[in-house]
Amino acid sequence: MEPKFNLWIEHNGVVVLSEWRVKLLEAIDQTGSISRAAEKMKVTYHRAWEKLHEMEEGLGYKLINAQVGGAGGGGAELTEQGRDLMKRFRAFEQGLHDE
């Protein structure tokens, strides 16, 4: 037998972090773009943006800095708080898997 679990973190009753949401942050960090991250995650841009907005609203601070597209295209990068939160989630999750 092998125990399984699905970890998520709520703040004031709002889901602010989960495996999927952290993967979205990681994809944004890797690609530098919400649209490319959404593509990588096989979801619509709207869905990715909606989840980011939910997370930021629930936490009360920004997780990404986004630049609006134009001739040169836009972009997105994690804030220091966003990067720290992503790393802390992964460290906590790893601690659950350690023997």
C-alpha positions in Angstrom: 0.0 0.0 0.0 1.1 3.6 -0.7 -0.6 6.6 0.8 -1.6 9.4 -1.6 -2.7 13.0 -1.0 -3.6 16.2 -2.7 -2.1 19.2 -1.1 -3.7 22.7 -1.3 -3.4 25.8 0.9 -6.3 28.1 1.7 -6.3 31.6 3.1 -9.6 32.9 4.4 -11.5 30.1 2.7 -9.9 30.8 -0.7 -7.6 28.2 -2.4 -4.3 30.2 -2.9 -1.9 27.3 -3.7 -2.1 23.8 -5.0 0.0 21.5 -7.1 -1.6 22.8 -10.3 -1.3 26.5 -9.3 2.4 26.1 -8.4 3.0 24.4 -11.7 1.4 27.4 -13.4 3.8 29.7 -11.5 6.7 27.5 -12.5 5.6 27.6 -16.1 5.4 31.4 -16.0 8.9 31.5 -14.4 10.3 29.2 -17.2 8.5 30.8 -20.2 8.3 34.5 -19.1 4.8 34.6 -20.3 1.3 33.8 -19.1 0.1 32.8 -22.5 3.0 30.4 -23.1 2.6 29.0 -19.6 -1.1 28.4 -20.3 -0.2 26.7 -23.6 2.3 24.5 -21.7 -0.3 23.6 -19.1 -2.9 23.0 -21.9 -5.4 25.5 -20.6 -6.7 28.8 -22.0 -5.0 32.1 -21.3 -8.3 33.2 -19.6 -8.2 30.2 -17.2 -4.6 30.8 -16.3 -5.2 34.5 -15.7 -8.3 33.7 -13.7 -6.4 31.4 -11.3 -3.5 33.9 -10.9 -6.1 36.6 -10.1 -7.8 34.3 -7.5 -4.4 33.6 -5.9 -3.4 37.2 -5.7 -6.8 38.3 -4.4 -6.7 35.5 -1.8 -3.2 36.3 -0.6 -3.5 40.1 -0.8 -0.3 40.6 -2.8 1.0 40.2 -6.4 2.6 37.0 -7.5 3.6 38.2 -11.0 4.5 41.4 -12.8 3.0 41.4 -16.3 3.7 43.7 -19.2 1.0 44.2 -21.8 1.8 42.9 -25.2 2.4 45.1 -28.2 4.7 45.1 -31.2 7.5 43.3 -29.2 5.1 41.2 -27.2 4.4 41.3 -23.5 5.8 39.2 -20.7 5.5 38.1 -17.1 7.8 37.4 -14.3 7.3 36.2 -10.7 7.6 38.7 -7.9 10.0 37.9 -5.1 7.0 37.0 -3.0 5.7 34.7 -5.8 9.0 33.0 -6.2 9.4 32.6 -2.4 5.9 31.2 -2.0 6.5 28.7 -4.9 9.7 27.5 -3.3 8.2 27.2 0.2 5.3 25.2 -1.2 7.7 22.8 -2.9 9.9 22.5 0.3 6.8 21.7 2.4 5.6 19.2 -0.2 9.0 17.5 -0.3 9.0 17.3 3.5 5.8 15.2 3.3 7.5 12.8 0.9 10.7 12.4 2.9 11.0 9.2 4.9 
